């Protein structure tokens, strides 16, 4: 688990937050990859389910749009 370090000062007197942020992000990188993988897989599953249920309707709609474009040109 990430714990903040005691406050450090740079040579110019400012606080050096960048190393702490970098350390936090590197520690959470594996968790981030897992979360993105879950989001991607659930999105793909949802798209597949929607295409199975609404594929025929979508095909008919796109065919009607294509026919309207052909008739207009």
N, C-alpha and C positions, 0 to 999 in steps of 0.2 A: 504494500500500500504506500502511496506517495505521502510524504510528510514534508512540510516546508522546512527549509534550512533556516538557521538563525540569519537575521538580516546581515547582509554583507554590503560593503561600500566599495565602489570602484575607486581608482586613483583620482578621478575627478570629483569624487564625493557623491555621485549618483548611485542609486541602488541598481544592482545588476539583476534584473528580472529574467533576462533572456535565458541564462543557463537553467533556471528553475523551470521555466516553461518548456524548454527543450527536454529536460529530464522527465517532466510529467508526460509529455507527448510520447516519448520513446517507451515509457512504461506502459502506456495505454494502447500502443500500436496493435498488439495482437488482438485485443478486445475490439478495436475498431474494424479490423479486417473481418472478424467473425460477424460483427453486426452488419457490415456491408454485404457480406455473403448471404446472410439471412434475408436481408431486404431484397437483394437481387433474385434469390431463389423464390421467395414468396411472390414477387412481382411477376416472374415468369410463370409460376403456377396459376396466378390469377388471370393472366393473359390467356393461358391455355384453356382454362375453364370457361372464360367469356367467349372464346372462339368456338368451343364445342357447343355451347348453348345458343349463341347468337350468330354462328357462322352462316347459316342459310339466310337469315334476315340481312346480314351485312352484305352478303354476296348479291342478293336481290337489289339492295339499295345502291351498291356500286354499279351494278348493271344498268339501273335506271338513270343514274348520273351520267354514265358513259353514253347511253342512248340519247340523252338530252343534249350532250355536247356534240355528238355526231349530227343530230338533227339541226343544231344551231350553226354548224359550219358548212 
